[in-house]
Amino acid sequence: MSDLVRNTIRFILFILIQVYVLFQVPPLHRFVVPYWYFLYILWLPFNISRGWLCFIGFMFGLCLDYFTKTPGLHAAACTMIAYVRPLLVNMLIPQEGADQNYKSPSVTSMGLAPYATYVFVLTLLHNLYLVFLEWLQFGSFLDFLGKVFSTTGISLALILVTELLFFRKEKFKTNTAR
């Protein structure tokens, strides 16, 4: 299956699962909101330029905003993590590293510690920015921090379960010439 078809199917599935499954779960608490959809941006291939990543992130977030009737909150958060992602990958992977030898970020391509750091930092940034945009309307600072940390915790748990259930085998590219 080509990368374009695989990522198009993922785009649709991640939106549908977030809207029709995770947003339909009755809230456990007023702070706990299960955001999982942005894993799509984390799984995109290494070779996508920052401009295209930002465009894809914006369109992905905009599609979710359409379903949830929010005025650009998810689009802003997705665009922000899409912008930061190449910088973080370059910091976590040494030059001539996994981004040259593998297609996309995973535990296999990056190693456990760098991949866990990659997922944690981008999840925290996404939730921090999204909750901050919501918090500008109302709430106290302690509510803000509580929602950021609880949402990040539940999002990381969902990502961990997804990674364990749908382990992505990354093939080592023997010819690194592009």
N, C-alpha and C positions, 0 to 999 in steps of 0.2 A: 504494500500500500504506500502510495507516495506521501511525502510530508504534508503537502497541501490538503489532500483528502483527509488524512489523519487529524490534522489541526482544525479543519472545518467541522469534522464530526465532534471533536472535543469541544469546540466553541459552542456548538448547539447543545451538547449534553451538559456541559458545566452550567450554562444559563438555565436550562430546564430543571436540572436537579436543585439548583439554588432556589429558584422561584417556586417550583411545585412540590418540593420535598422539604428543604430546610426552612424556608419562610413559612411553611404551614405547620411546623412543629410548635405546639403551645410553649410559650416562654417559660423557662425554668425559673427565671428571676428577671427583674427589670434590667440587669446588667449583662446578662448572657445572651448574645446574639451570635448564632453559628454562621460565620462567613467562611466559605470554602471555595467560592468561584474563582478567586484570583490565582489559584494553583495553575490555572490555564496559562497565565502569563509566566509563571515560574518554570513551566515545562516547555516553553517555546525553544526552538533550536538556538544554538550559539551564534550561528552565522547571520542572523537577522540584524540589520543595522539599527542604531538607536532611534533614528527617525521612524522607521517602520514599526519598531517596538512601541513607540509612543502612539502612533496612529492606531495600531491594533489594540493597544490597551485602552485608548479613548473610545474606540468603537465598541469594544467588549463591555466597558463600563456603561456606555450610553445605552446599549441593548438592555442591560440589567436595570438601568434607570427607567427605561420605558415601561418595563413590567412592574416595577415597584412604585412608579409615579413619584420618584424623588428628583429634584432639580439638579442633576449633574453631580451628586455626591459620589456615586460609584465611579463615574467617568473620571473625576478628578483624582481619586485615590488610585485607580488603575493606571492612569497616565503617569502619576508620580512614581509608582514602583517600577513601571516600564522604563522610565528615565534613569532611575538609580541602578537598575539591574546590571547593565554592562560594567559600570564602575565596580560594583560589588564582586562580580565574577572575576574581573581583572585583579582585584585585591586578594581574592581567595585562591585563585589558581595561578601558579607561577607561569611566567612567559614560556611559550612553547609547551604548554601543558595540555590539560584535558580538552580545552576548547578547540585545539587543533586536531585531536585524535578521536573525539566523540562528537555526536550530533547535538545532544541536548543535556542539560544539567540532570544529574541523578546521583545516587549513592555510588554507583559503579564508576561513573565518569569523574566525579570530583573527590570521592572519598567520603567517609561518614562524617567526620568533624567539619570539613568545609561545607558540605551539603547541608548539614544541620544548622550551621551558622547562617548560610545563605537563606534557608527557609525561615529561620527565626527572625533575622533582621528584616526581611521583606514583609513578613507577616506583621511584625510589630509596627513597622512604618505604615503599612496599609491601614491597620486598625487605629493607630494613633491619628493619622490624617483624617480618616473617615469619621471617627468619633469627635475629633476636634471640630470638623465642619458642622456636625450635628450639635455640639456643645455651644457653638456661637449663639444659638438661639435661646437656650435656657440651661439651667443646671449649675451645680456648684463644682468646685475643682475636685473635691473628693469623689463626687459622682463620676466625673470625667476619668480620673485615674482608675476607679473601680471598674468602669465599663471597658476601658482600654485593656487592662490586665485580664479580666475575665473573658472578654471576647478573643484576645490573643491566645489564652489558654485553651479555649474550646476549639478555636481554629487550628491550632497546632495538633490537638488530639485528632481532629478530623483528617488533617493532612497525613498524620502518622498512620492512621487506619487505612487511608487510601494508598499510601506507599506500600504498606504490608500486603494489602489485598491485590493490588495491581502493580506488581513489581515489573518495572520496565527494564528489559535487558538491553543494554547498550553494546553495540558491536564496535570493536576497536577498528578504526580505519587504518589499513596497512599502508595506503598511499595517501600521504598528507598533502600532496600537491592539489591545489584547487583549480 
